[in-house]
Amino acid sequence: MNETRRTLCAAIALGAGALPAVRAQDAWPARPIRLIVPTAAGSGTDIMARFIAERLSPALKQPIVVDNKAGASGVIATQSMLQSPADGHTLIFNNGSFAVMAPALLTNLPFDPAKDVAPIAQVAVGGVIMSANPDAPVRNLPELIAYVKANPDRFSYGSFGVGSSAHLITEWLIQQTGMRLAHVPYKSTPQMFTDISAGNLLFGWSDPGAPLPLIQAGKLRGIAISGNVRVPATPDIATMGEQGYPFSAVGWMGVFAPAGTPPAVQQRLNEEINRVLARPETAAEFSRRNYEPPPVKSVDAFRAIVASDLQTWREIVRKGNITAQ
């Protein structure tokens, strides 16, 4: 009898000792969440991050504070996240350019994107749009390529970073066509648009939502979109493949956390974000912003996409002998 009591007391004590950890995890989030964005305010990634944060915050019952840390192809933002505790209170709203494309190109990263960063939820997916100066004598991709080839070393193009989809797609086009032009990476998409409109750049690339008001106002001209499909608000902008230059790889945006973040926190984040994405009003907003319908994927499914894309872009960089210079 005494032995039974001792065993029961030990079990109760062990269970009591486990309670603080369970309660601490159940209490997440216990304070405001910092959502780091690797681009400047006003960029397409920033706009989408704020859209999701505003709708995710009530479900988590905590404010979500967007913290823009642009520069260095997303390295600054990722390092800032990794220097914070892996407790689910510091996240990054990344895009495919900085999550897998830049790491495929850059060789001296201070972190391992495959081991140090945990994919949580994919938020948006689709191609990127090439927008040109409306005064340039080009209305489609073949005309733009011919114009650049007729004026070698005269023009520059803009992207949202070294190793971004914009950079690598243009390098691929250069390899296919022999164009000669300079690359100008930007921290701010609005500034790039200003320079295109002013004639300082011939063209630049962005997510499909960011240039929409300027295209509609005639301040930019849509030339092409990567990926396999046209997007809702600009159905007249043909894909690169439709114009003779098939480039089917697409970009995406998603939420990431430090790799040591508790699995239960990762899972809850994924579920709450997917609930936001599944709302009819979210699909309507995505269409209005010129995005494809929102994806709803599990943590494992998004993790597989990130791993596969990292290998795909590394192969593109290797085969194309593309460098960061």
Secondary structure, 3 states (H helix, E strand, C coil): CHHHHHHHHHHHHHHHHHHHHHHHHHCCCCCCEEEEECCCCCCHHHHHHHHHHHHHHHHHCCCEEEEECCCHHHHHHHHHHHCCCCCCCEEEEEEHHHHHHHHHHCCCCCCCCCCCEEEEEEEEEECCEEEECCCCCCCCHHHHHHHHHHCCCCCEEEECCCCCHHHHHHHHHHHHHCCCCEEEECCCHHHHHHHHHCCCCCEEEECCCCCHHHHHCCCCEEEEECCCCCCCCCCCCCECHHHCCCCCCCEEEEEEEECCCCHHHHHHHHHHHHHHHCCHHHHHHHHHCCCCCCCCCCHHHHHHHHHHHHHHHHHHHHHHCCCCC
